[in-house]
Amino acid sequence: MKILLLEDEYSLRISIEEFLQDIGYEVDGFMDGVDAYNAVYDKAYDILLLDVNVPSLNGFELLKKLREDNIKIPAIFLTSMTDMSDLKEGYRRGCCDYIRKPFDLEELELRIDQALASFLDNDGSLITLGCSLTYDLKKSKLSQDEEEIVLRKTEKELLEVLIKNKNSIVSTQMFQDEVWGEYVEPATIRVQLNNLKKKLPEDIIQNRRGLGYIIER
């Protein structure tokens, strides 16, 4: 899971980065709004954490530009602003949450989890995987050109793990923990993944030798 963090206060940015990395997120930190805006077009992020008062392009304007570009990545504003008009402005720009400084880092973790869950429930239940391929998370249904591709239970679970970690490598250990919940032979996991790959267009699931598997979109 990849997070973009825009925060121009150095010590706070480093604290947030280290905390989120420790709990398993990949974090790219920026102090300049223009740099953060450009980064969104260089890498697929799952959530944006945006300070408001930053150099070059403030958080409100950055999110406004992204929404105008039809980029719907969920965003949380991090700010010391307390005025209700500022709060309204944040939501008007398209954020899904607003957390006031100072805040507890564990609270930030909860807000991120909530924002991601809400985003998937409301806007991202239908995941586009390329090659006219879509997966409906609510219905656990894979389709290509509106024709269903029938998957076995384990194949659906493997695909959902890959979707949840889209653009990140998923190791066999991660598949074991999330799908089986107990030890299984690595060869069994590989066989099940190969069965899944045969039902999908070429290169949707890519193998990173010695590391694991990834869906890059």
Secondary structure by P-SEA (a helix, b strand, c coil): cbbbbbbccaaaaaaaaaaaaaabbbbbbbccaaaaaaaaaaccccccccccccccccaaaaaaaaaaaccccbbbbbcccccaaaaaaaaaacccccccccccaaaaaaaaaaaaaaaaacccccccccccccccccccccccccccccccaaaaaaaaaaaaaccccccaaaaaaccccccccaaaaaaaaaaaaaacccccccccccbbbbbcc
